[in-house]
């Protein structure tokens, strides 16, 4: 049997083993460079803390915003409204002078336009003459009434005289009739009868003249009434002529700003032809809120208003009223909902907001009708 000699593995000697132990000890004592994993483990979680802080701050801010926002109802469907007065002439004439331009600020009583008044001044002179003439006719009619009343008095006096004569004649006739025929002559009897008949006729004639005199009084009084009517008509024509002359000067009826000027000297302007408009300073806000927002909106609630044209300006006001009906209901063509393809849409209801005093006093930042605003109503 053949014996194979195996080569023994190299076994470190005592010196080599000692060197290895020294190297491992050195490795344990010398610091090694940290790896990326070690950095993640040992580095403080700063980013995580920042993220948590942002989340907390954002949550607090959201809560604060929600608590504040729930106290307000706001909309961006809101506009400035105001009174715009369209000015037109009341008479037709040639324009002589114009004392204003577009965007001029005017005050009540300022002279703005002057028209040619010569034709109306001539009509005024004619009306004054007609008025004086009718006054004279009225005085004449009133004097005639007095004359007629005097004639009535004279006729009454004549009637009394005639009645007295008739009574005397009747008495004489009765005495003659009571006498014996032998104590009276036929001539005396005939004279007494004739006197009685004559005085009776005179009484009837006096009555007729009295009736005629009274009729003259009635006629004179009617003439007075007619003259008074003519005088009133003449007075009205005179006043109208004076008005026409005054209409030739057009003054500002209110404080405001001139807009849409359409008049110049030399043109012939007709009655009711628009010349310009005056926008008053008194404005308000019409805000179209959703019908789902109306539950908490009440008149008198304070409002903060932001104006798109003046973003750095804050305006205050209060709710005046809520329209009794949606905007679509009062449109020119209200929607017909009784159809098969009906789709429910949240309606909007106009809310009128009036401004607090002195909110539109800045001449360089005037609020004008049509401007967009964002009102916020404090409902709590």
C-alpha positions as a Markdown table, in Angstrom:
| # | Residue | x | y | z |
|---|---|---|---|---|
| 1 | Unk | 0.0 | 0.0 | 0.0 |
| 2 | Unk | 1.5 | 3.2 | -1.1 |
| 3 | Unk | 1.6 | 6.0 | 1.4 |
| 4 | Unk | 0.9 | 9.4 | 0.1 |
| 5 | Unk | 2.5 | 12.3 | 1.9 |
| 6 | Unk | 0.1 | 15.2 | 2.2 |
| 7 | Unk | 1.5 | 18.7 | 2.4 |
| 8 | Unk | 0.4 | 20.3 | 5.6 |
| 9 | Unk | -1.4 | 23.7 | 5.3 |
| 10 | Unk | 0.5 | 26.7 | 6.3 |
| 11 | Unk | 0.0 | 27.5 | 9.9 |
| 12 | Unk | 0.9 | 30.9 | 11.0 |
| 13 | Unk | 3.6 | 31.0 | 13.4 |
| 14 | Unk | 3.6 | 32.8 | 16.6 |
| 15 | Unk | 5.0 | 35.9 | 15.1 |
| 16 | Unk | 2.5 | 36.1 | 12.3 |
| 17 | Unk | -0.5 | 35.6 | 14.6 |
| 18 | Unk | 0.8 | 38.3 | 16.8 |
| 19 | Unk | 0.9 | 40.7 | 13.8 |
| 20 | Unk | -2.7 | 39.9 | 12.8 |
| 21 | Unk | -3.9 | 40.6 | 16.4 |
| 22 | Unk | -2.1 | 43.9 | 16.3 |
| 23 | Unk | -3.6 | 44.9 | 13.0 |
| 24 | Unk | -7.2 | 44.1 | 14.2 |
| 25 | Unk | -6.6 | 46.1 | 17.3 |
| 26 | Unk | -5.3 | 49.0 | 15.2 |
| 27 | Unk | -8.4 | 48.8 | 13.0 |
| 28 | Unk | -10.6 | 49.0 | 16.1 |
| 29 | Unk | -8.8 | 52.0 | 17.4 |
| 30 | Unk | -8.5 | 54.1 | 14.2 |
| 31 | Unk | -11.8 | 55.9 | 13.2 |
| 32 | Unk | -13.3 | 55.0 | 9.9 |
| 33 | Unk | -15.0 | 57.3 | 7.4 |
| 34 | Unk | -18.9 | 57.3 | 7.9 |
| 35 | Unk | -21.0 | 55.9 | 5.0 |
| 36 | Unk | -24.2 | 57.4 | 3.6 |
| 37 | Unk | -26.3 | 55.0 | 5.6 |
| 38 | Unk | -24.5 | 56.0 | 8.8 |
| 39 | Unk | -25.2 | 59.7 | 7.9 |
| 40 | Unk | -29.0 | 59.0 | 7.5 |
| 41 | Unk | -29.0 | 57.2 | 10.8 |
| 42 | Unk | -27.0 | 59.7 | 12.8 |
| 43 | Unk | -28.3 | 63.0 | 11.1 |
| 44 | Unk | -31.2 | 64.8 | 13.1 |
| 45 | Unk | -34.6 | 64.6 | 11.2 |
| 46 | Unk | -34.7 | 68.4 | 10.4 |
| 47 | Unk | -36.7 | 68.0 | 7.2 |
| 48 | Unk | -39.2 | 65.9 | 9.0 |
| 49 | Unk | -39.5 | 68.5 | 11.7 |
| 50 | Unk | -39.9 | 71.3 | 9.1 |
| 51 | Unk | -42.6 | 69.3 | 7.3 |
| 52 | Unk | -44.5 | 68.6 | 10.5 |
| 53 | Unk | -44.2 | 72.3 | 11.5 |
| 54 | Unk | -45.6 | 73.4 | 8.1 |
| 55 | Unk | -48.5 | 71.0 | 8.4 |
| 56 | Unk | -49.3 | 72.3 | 11.8 |
| 57 | Unk | -49.1 | 75.9 | 10.8 |
| 58 | Unk | -51.1 | 75.2 | 7.6 |
| 59 | Unk | -53.8 | 73.5 | 9.7 |
| 60 | Unk | -53.9 | 76.3 | 12.2 |
| 61 | Unk | -54.1 | 78.9 | 9.3 |
| 62 | Unk | -56.9 | 76.9 | 7.6 |
| 63 | Unk | -58.8 | 76.7 | 10.9 |
| 64 | Unk | -58.4 | 80.4 | 11.5 |
| 65 | Unk | -59.5 | 81.2 | 7.9 |
| 66 | Unk | -62.5 | 78.9 | 8.2 |
| 67 | Unk | -63.5 | 80.4 | 11.5 |
| 68 | Unk | -63.2 | 83.9 | 10.0 |
| 69 | Unk | -64.8 | 83.1 | 6.6 |
| 70 | Unk | -67.9 | 81.4 | 8.1 |
| 71 | Unk | -68.7 | 84.9 | 9.6 |
| 72 | Unk | -69.0 | 86.4 | 6.1 |
| 73 | Unk | -71.0 | 85.9 | 2.9 |
| 74 | Unk | -69.3 | 87.3 | -0.2 |
| 75 | Unk | -69.7 | 87.3 | -4.0 |
| 76 | Unk | -67.8 | 88.7 | -7.0 |
| 77 | Unk | -71.1 | 89.2 | -8.9 |
| 78 | Unk | -71.6 | 92.7 | -7.7 |
| 79 | Unk | -71.6 | 96.2 | -9.3 |
| 80 | Unk | -71.9 | 99.8 | -8.5 |
| 81 | Unk | -75.2 | 101.4 | -9.3 |
| 82 | Unk | -76.3 | 105.0 | -9.3 |
| 83 | Unk | -78.7 | 107.6 | -10.7 |
| 84 | Unk | -77.9 | 108.8 | -14.2 |
| 85 | Unk | -80.0 | 111.8 | -15.2 |
| 86 | Unk | -80.4 | 112.3 | -19.0 |
| 87 | Unk | -80.8 | 116.0 | -19.7 |
| 88 | Unk | -82.9 | 117.2 | -22.7 |
| 89 | Unk | -84.3 | 120.6 | -23.7 |
| 90 | Unk | -87.9 | 121.5 | -23.2 |
| 91 | Unk | -87.9 | 123.9 | -26.2 |
| 92 | Unk | -86.4 | 123.8 | -29.7 |
| 93 | Unk | -83.8 | 126.4 | -30.4 |
| 94 | Unk | -80.3 | 127.0 | -31.6 |
| 95 | Unk | -77.6 | 126.4 | -29.0 |
| 96 | Unk | -75.7 | 129.6 | -28.2 |
| 97 | Unk | -73.2 | 128.7 | -25.5 |
| 98 | Unk | -72.1 | 125.5 | -23.7 |
| 99 | Unk | -70.4 | 125.9 | -20.4 |
| 100 | Unk | -69.3 | 122.3 | -19.7 |
| 101 | Unk | -67.4 | 119.3 | -21.1 |
| 102 | Unk | -67.3 | 115.5 | -20.5 |
| 103 | Unk | -66.3 | 114.4 | -17.0 |
| 104 | Unk | -66.7 | 117.9 | -15.6 |
| 105 | Unk | -67.9 | 118.0 | -12.0 |
| 106 | Unk | -70.9 | 120.3 | -11.6 |
| 107 | Unk | -72.9 | 121.6 | -8.7 |
| 108 | Unk | -76.7 | 122.1 | -8.5 |
| 109 | Unk | -77.6 | 125.4 | -10.0 |
| 110 | Unk | -74.6 | 125.7 | -12.4 |
| 111 | Unk | -75.5 | 127.1 | -15.9 |
| 112 | Unk | -74.6 | 124.4 | -18.4 |
| 113 | Unk | -76.2 | 125.3 | -21.7 |
| 114 | Unk | -77.7 | 128.5 | -23.1 |
| 115 | Unk | -80.2 | 128.5 | -26.1 |
| 116 | Unk | -81.3 | 131.3 | -28.4 |
| 117 | Unk | -84.3 | 132.9 | -26.7 |
| 118 | Unk | -85.3 | 135.7 | -29.1 |
| 119 | Unk | -88.3 | 133.9 | -30.6 |
| 120 | Unk | -89.6 | 133.0 | -27.1 |
| 121 | Unk | -89.0 | 136.5 | -25.9 |
| 122 | Unk | -91.2 | 137.8 | -28.7 |
| 123 | Unk | -93.9 | 135.3 | -27.8 |
| 124 | Unk | -93.6 | 136.5 | -24.2 |
| 125 | Unk | -94.3 | 140.1 | -25.2 |
| 126 | Unk | -97.4 | 139.0 | -27.2 |
| 127 | Unk | -98.6 | 137.0 | -24.2 |
| 128 | Unk | -98.1 | 140.0 | -21.9 |
| 129 | Unk | -100.2 | 142.2 | -24.3 |
| 130 | Unk | -103.0 | 139.6 | -24.5 |
| 131 | Unk | -103.0 | 139.3 | -20.8 |
| 132 | Unk | -103.4 | 143.1 | -20.3 |
| 133 | Unk | -106.2 | 143.2 | -22.9 |
| 134 | Unk | -108.2 | 140.4 | -21.1 |
| 135 | Unk | -107.7 | 142.2 | -17.8 |
| 136 | Unk | -109.3 | 145.3 | -19.4 |
| 137 | Unk | -112.2 | 143.3 | -20.7 |
| 138 | Unk | -112.8 | 141.8 | -17.3 |
| 139 | Unk | -112.9 | 145.3 | -15.7 |
| 140 | Unk | -115.4 | 146.4 | -18.3 |
| 141 | Unk | -117.6 | 143.4 | -17.7 |
| 142 | Unk | -117.5 | 144.0 | -13.9 |
| 143 | Unk | -118.5 | 147.6 | -14.5 |
| 144 | Unk | -121.3 | 146.5 | -16.7 |
| 145 | Unk | -122.6 | 144.4 | -13.8 |
| 146 | Unk | -122.7 | 147.4 | -11.6 |
| 147 | Unk | -124.6 | 149.4 | -14.3 |
| 148 | Unk | -127.1 | 146.6 | -14.7 |
| 149 | Unk | -127.6 | 146.3 | -11.0 |
| 150 | Unk | -128.3 | 150.1 | -11.0 |
| 151 | Unk | -130.9 | 149.6 | -13.7 |
| 152 | Unk | -132.5 | 147.0 | -11.6 |
| 153 | Unk | -132.8 | 149.4 | -8.7 |
| 154 | Unk | -134.3 | 152.1 | -11.0 |
| 155 | Unk | -136.8 | 149.6 | -12.4 |
| 156 | Unk | -137.8 | 148.5 | -8.9 |
| 157 | Unk | -138.4 | 152.1 | -8.0 |
| 158 | Unk | -140.5 | 152.7 | -11.1 |
| 159 | Unk | -142.5 | 149.6 | -10.3 |
| 160 | Unk | -143.2 | 150.9 | -6.8 |
| 161 | Unk | -144.4 | 154.2 | -8.2 |
| 162 | Unk | -146.5 | 152.4 | -10.8 |
| 163 | Unk | -148.0 | 150.2 | -8.1 |
| 164 | Unk | -148.8 | 153.2 | -5.9 |
| 165 | Unk | -150.5 | 155.0 | -8.8 |
| 166 | Unk | -152.4 | 151.9 | -9.6 |
| 167 | Unk | -153.5 | 151.5 | -6.0 |
| 168 | Unk | -154.7 | 155.2 | -6.0 |
| 169 | Unk | -156.5 | 154.7 | -9.2 |
| 170 | Unk | -158.2 | 151.6 | -8.0 |
| 171 | Unk | -159.2 | 153.4 | -4.8 |
| 172 | Unk | -160.7 | 156.3 | -6.8 |
| 173 | Unk | -162.6 | 153.8 | -8.9 |
| 174 | Unk | -163.9 | 152.0 | -5.9 |
| 175 | Unk | -165.1 | 155.3 | -4.4 |
| 176 | Unk | -166.9 | 156.3 | -7.6 |
| 177 | Unk | -168.5 | 152.9 | -7.8 |
| 178 | Unk | -169.7 | 153.2 | -4.2 |
| 179 | Unk | -171.5 | 156.5 | -4.9 |
| 180 | Unk | -175.0 | 156.8 | -6.1 |
| 181 | Unk | -175.2 | 157.2 | -9.8 |
| 182 | Unk | -176.9 | 160.6 | -9.4 |
| 183 | Unk | -173.9 | 161.8 | -7.3 |
| 184 | Unk | -171.4 | 161.1 | -10.0 |
| 185 | Unk | -171.1 | 162.0 | -13.6 |
| 186 | Unk | -170.4 | 159.6 | -16.4 |
| 187 | Unk | -167.2 | 161.5 | -17.3 |
| 188 | Unk | -165.9 | 161.1 | -13.8 |
| 189 | Unk | -166.6 | 157.4 | -13.9 |
| 190 | Unk | -164.9 | 157.0 | -17.3 |
| 191 | Unk | -161.9 | 158.9 | -16.0 |
| 192 | Unk | -161.6 | 156.7 | -13.0 |
| 193 | Unk | -161.9 | 153.6 | -15.0 |
| 194 | Unk | -159.3 | 154.8 | -17.5 |
| 195 | Unk | -156.9 | 155.9 | -14.7 |
| 196 | Unk | -157.3 | 152.4 | -13.1 |
| 197 | Unk | -156.5 | 150.7 | -16.4 |
| 198 | Unk | -153.6 | 153.0 | -17.2 |
| 199 | Unk | -151.9 | 152.6 | -13.9 |
| 200 | Unk | -152.4 | 148.8 | -14.0 |
| 201 | Unk | -150.7 | 148.8 | -17.4 |
| 202 | Unk | -147.9 | 151.0 | -16.0 |
| 203 | Unk | -147.4 | 148.4 | -13.3 |
| 204 | Unk | -147.1 | 145.6 | -15.8 |
| 205 | Unk | -144.6 | 147.8 | -17.9 |
| 206 | Unk | -142.5 | 148.4 | -14.8 |
| 207 | Unk | -142.5 | 144.7 | -14.0 |
| 208 | Unk | -141.3 | 144.0 | -17.5 |
| 209 | Unk | -138.5 | 146.6 | -17.3 |
| 210 | Unk | -137.5 | 145.2 | -13.9 |
| 211 | Unk | -137.3 | 141.7 | -15.4 |
| 212 | Unk | -135.3 | 143.0 | -18.3 |
| 213 | Unk | -132.9 | 144.8 | -15.9 |
| 214 | Unk | -132.4 | 141.6 | -13.9 |
| 215 | Unk | -131.7 | 139.7 | -17.1 |
| 216 | Unk | -129.1 | 142.4 | -18.0 |
| 217 | Unk | -127.5 | 141.7 | -14.6 |
| 218 | Unk | -127.3 | 138.0 | -15.3 |
| 219 | Unk | -125.8 | 138.7 | -18.8 |
| 220 | Unk | -123.3 | 141.0 | -17.3 |
| 221 | Unk | -122.3 | 138.5 | -14.6 |
| 222 | Unk | -121.9 | 135.8 | -17.3 |
| 223 | Unk | -119.8 | 138.3 | -19.3 |
| 224 | Unk | -117.6 | 138.7 | -16.1 |
| 225 | Unk | -117.3 | 134.9 | -15.9 |
| 226 | Unk | -116.3 | 134.7 | -19.5 |
| 227 | Unk | -113.8 | 137.5 | -19.0 |
| 228 | Unk | -112.4 | 135.8 | -16.0 |
| 229 | Unk | -111.9 | 132.6 | -18.0 |
| 230 | Unk | -110.2 | 134.5 | -20.8 |
| 231 | Unk | -108.0 | 136.1 | -18.2 |
| 232 | Unk | -107.0 | 132.8 | -16.7 |
| 233 | Unk | -106.2 | 131.5 | -20.2 |
| 234 | Unk | -104.2 | 134.6 | -21.0 |
| 235 | Unk | -102.4 | 134.2 | -17.6 |
| 236 | Unk | -101.6 | 130.6 | -18.5 |
| 237 | Unk | -100.3 | 131.6 | -21.9 |
| 238 | Unk | -98.2 | 134.3 | -20.2 |
| 239 | Unk | -96.7 | 131.9 | -17.7 |
| 240 | Unk | -96.0 | 129.4 | -20.5 |
| 241 | Unk | -94.2 | 132.1 | -22.5 |
| 242 | Unk | -92.2 | 133.0 | -19.4 |
| 243 | Unk | -91.3 | 129.3 | -18.9 |
| 244 | Unk | -90.2 | 128.9 | -22.5 |
| 245 | Unk | -87.8 | 131.8 | -22.0 |
| 246 | Unk | -86.5 | 130.3 | -18.8 |
| 247 | Unk | -86.1 | 126.9 | -20.5 |
| 248 | Unk | -83.5 | 128.5 | -22.8 |
| 249 | Unk | -81.0 | 128.4 | -19.9 |
| 250 | Unk | -80.3 | 124.9 | -18.7 |
| 251 | Unk | -79.0 | 124.5 | -15.2 |
| 252 | Unk | -77.7 | 121.5 | -13.3 |
| 253 | Unk | -80.5 | 119.9 | -11.3 |
| 254 | Unk | -78.1 | 118.1 | -8.9 |
| 255 | Unk | -74.5 | 117.6 | -8.0 |
| 256 | Unk | -72.7 | 115.2 | -10.2 |
| 257 | Unk | -70.4 | 114.5 | -13.2 |
| 258 | Unk | -71.1 | 115.3 | -16.8 |
| 259 | Unk | -71.1 | 112.2 | -19.1 |
| 260 | Unk | -72.1 | 111.6 | -22.8 |
| 261 | Unk | -72.0 | 115.2 | -23.8 |
| 262 | Unk | -73.8 | 115.6 | -27.2 |
| 263 | Unk | -74.3 | 119.3 | -27.6 |
| 264 | Unk | -72.2 | 122.1 | -29.2 |
| 265 | Unk | -72.8 | 125.8 | -30.0 |
| 266 | Unk | -74.6 | 126.4 | -33.3 |
| 267 | Unk | -76.6 | 123.3 | -33.6 |
| 268 | Unk | -80.4 | 123.3 | -33.7 |
| 269 | Unk | -81.7 | 121.1 | -30.9 |
| 270 | Unk | -85.1 | 119.5 | -30.7 |
| 271 | Unk | -87.4 | 119.0 | -27.7 |
| 272 | Unk | -86.4 | 115.8 | -25.7 |
| 273 | Unk | -83.2 | 115.4 | -27.7 |
| 274 | Unk | -80.5 | 114.1 | -25.3 |
| 275 | Unk | -77.8 | 116.7 | -24.7 |
| 276 | Unk | -75.8 | 115.1 | -21.9 |
| 277 | Unk | -76.2 | 113.1 | -18.7 |
| 278 | Unk | -75.3 | 113.8 | -15.0 |
| 279 | Unk | -74.1 | 111.0 | -12.8 |
| 280 | Unk | -75.0 | 111.7 | -9.2 |
| 281 | Unk | -72.4 | 111.0 | -6.4 |
| 282 | Unk | -75.0 | 109.0 | -4.5 |
| 283 | Unk | -74.2 | 105.4 | -5.5 |
| 284 | Unk | -75.0 | 102.0 | -4.1 |
| 285 | Unk | -74.1 | 98.4 | -4.7 |
| 286 | Unk | -76.2 | 95.6 | -6.2 |
| 287 | Unk | -74.8 | 92.3 | -5.3 |
| 288 | Unk | -76.2 | 89.1 | -6.8 |
| 289 | Unk | -75.9 | 86.5 | -4.1 |
| 290 | Unk | -76.7 | 82.8 | -4.6 |
| 291 | Unk | -80.0 | 81.8 | -3.2 |
| 292 | Unk | -78.2 | 79.4 | -0.9 |
| 293 | Unk | -76.5 | 82.3 | 0.8 |
| 294 | Unk | -79.6 | 84.3 | 1.7 |
| 295 | Unk | -80.4 | 82.4 | 4.8 |
| 296 | Unk | -78.0 | 84.5 | 6.9 |
| 297 | Unk | -78.3 | 87.8 | 5.1 |
| 298 | Unk | -80.5 | 90.4 | 6.8 |
| 299 | Unk | -81.0 | 94.2 | 6.4 |
| 300 | Unk | -78.7 | 96.3 | 8.5 |
| 301 | Unk | -75.7 | 93.9 | 8.5 |
| 302 | Unk | -72.3 | 95.6 | 8.0 |
| 303 | Unk | -70.5 | 95.1 | 4.7 |
| 304 | Unk | -66.9 | 95.5 | 3.6 |
| 305 | Unk | -66.5 | 96.3 | -0.1 |
| 306 | Unk | -63.4 | 95.9 | -2.3 |
| 307 | Unk | -63.4 | 97.9 | -5.5 |
| 308 | Unk | -61.5 | 96.4 | -8.5 |
| 309 | Unk | -60.6 | 99.9 | -9.8 |
| 310 | Unk | -59.1 | 100.9 | -6.5 |
| 311 | Unk | -57.7 | 97.8 | -4.9 |
| 312 | Unk | -56.1 | 99.6 | -2.0 |
| 313 | Unk | -59.3 | 101.3 | -1.0 |
| 314 | Unk | -61.8 | 99.7 | 1.4 |
| 315 | Unk | -65.4 | 100.9 | 1.5 |
| 316 | Unk | -68.0 | 100.2 | 4.2 |
| 317 | Unk | -71.7 | 100.0 | 4.0 |
| 318 | Unk | -74.7 | 98.0 | 5.1 |
| 319 | Unk | -77.4 | 95.8 | 3.7 |
| 320 | Unk | -80.5 | 97.8 | 2.9 |
| 321 | Unk | -82.8 | 95.2 | 1.3 |
| 322 | Unk | -83.1 | 91.9 | -0.5 |
| 323 | Unk | -85.1 | 91.8 | -3.7 |
| 324 | Unk | -88.3 | 89.9 | -3.6 |
| 325 | Unk | -87.5 | 87.7 | -6.6 |
| 326 | Unk | -84.5 | 86.3 | -8.5 |
| 327 | Unk | -82.7 | 88.2 | -11.3 |
| 328 | Unk | -83.8 | 85.8 | -13.9 |
| 329 | Unk | -87.5 | 86.2 | -13.0 |
| 330 | Unk | -87.4 | 89.9 | -13.9 |
| 331 | Unk | -85.3 | 89.4 | -17.1 |
| 332 | Unk | -86.7 | 90.4 | -20.5 |
| 333 | Unk | -87.3 | 86.7 | -21.3 |
| 334 | Unk | -87.8 | 84.7 | -18.1 |
| 335 | Unk | -86.8 | 81.0 | -18.5 |
| 336 | Unk | -89.5 | 78.5 | -19.1 |
| 337 | Unk | -88.9 | 75.7 | -16.6 |
| 338 | Unk | -91.9 | 73.5 | -17.5 |
| 339 | Unk | -89.9 | 71.5 | -20.1 |
| 340 | Unk | -88.6 | 68.0 | -20.2 |
| 341 | Unk | -84.9 | 69.0 | -20.2 |
| 342 | Unk | -84.9 | 71.0 | -17.0 |
| 343 | Unk | -81.6 | 71.4 | -15.3 |
| 344 | Unk | -81.6 | 72.9 | -11.8 |
| 345 | Unk | -79.4 | 75.9 | -11.6 |
| 346 | Unk | -78.7 | 77.9 | -8.4 |
| 347 | Unk | -80.4 | 81.2 | -8.9 |
| 348 | Unk | -79.0 | 84.6 | -7.8 |
| 349 | Unk | -81.0 | 87.3 | -5.9 |
| 350 | Unk | -80.0 | 91.0 | -6.0 |
| 351 | Unk | -79.1 | 92.5 | -2.6 |
| 352 | Unk | -79.0 | 96.3 | -2.3 |
| 353 | Unk | -76.1 | 97.6 | -0.2 |
| 354 | Unk | -76.0 | 101.3 | 0.7 |
| 355 | Unk | -72.6 | 103.0 | 1.5 |
| 356 | Unk | -71.8 | 104.7 | 4.7 |
| 357 | Unk | -71.6 | 108.5 | 4.6 |
| 358 | Unk | -68.7 | 110.2 | 2.9 |
| 359 | Unk | -67.6 | 107.0 | 1.1 |
| 360 | Unk | -67.6 | 108.7 | -2.3 |
| 361 | Unk | -66.1 | 112.1 | -1.4 |
| 362 | Unk | -62.7 | 111.6 | -3.0 |
| 363 | Unk | -62.8 | 113.4 | -6.4 |
| 364 | Unk | -59.8 | 111.5 | -7.7 |
| 365 | Unk | -61.4 | 108.1 | -6.9 |
| 366 | Unk | -65.1 | 108.5 | -7.6 |
| 367 | Unk | -67.2 | 105.4 | -7.6 |
| 368 | Unk | -69.1 | 105.2 | -10.9 |
| 369 | Unk | -72.0 | 103.0 | -12.0 |
| 370 | Unk | -70.9 | 99.8 | -13.6 |
| 371 | Unk | -67.7 | 99.3 | -11.6 |
| 372 | Unk | -67.1 | 95.7 | -10.3 |
| 373 | Unk | -66.8 | 95.2 | -6.5 |
| 374 | Unk | -66.5 | 92.3 | -4.1 |
| 375 | Unk | -68.8 | 92.8 | -1.1 |
| 376 | Unk | -68.4 | 90.7 | 2.1 |
| 377 | Unk | -71.4 | 90.8 | 4.5 |
| 378 | Unk | -70.6 | 90.1 | 8.1 |
| 379 | Unk | -73.5 | 87.7 | 9.0 |
| 380 | Unk | -72.3 | 86.9 | 12.6 |
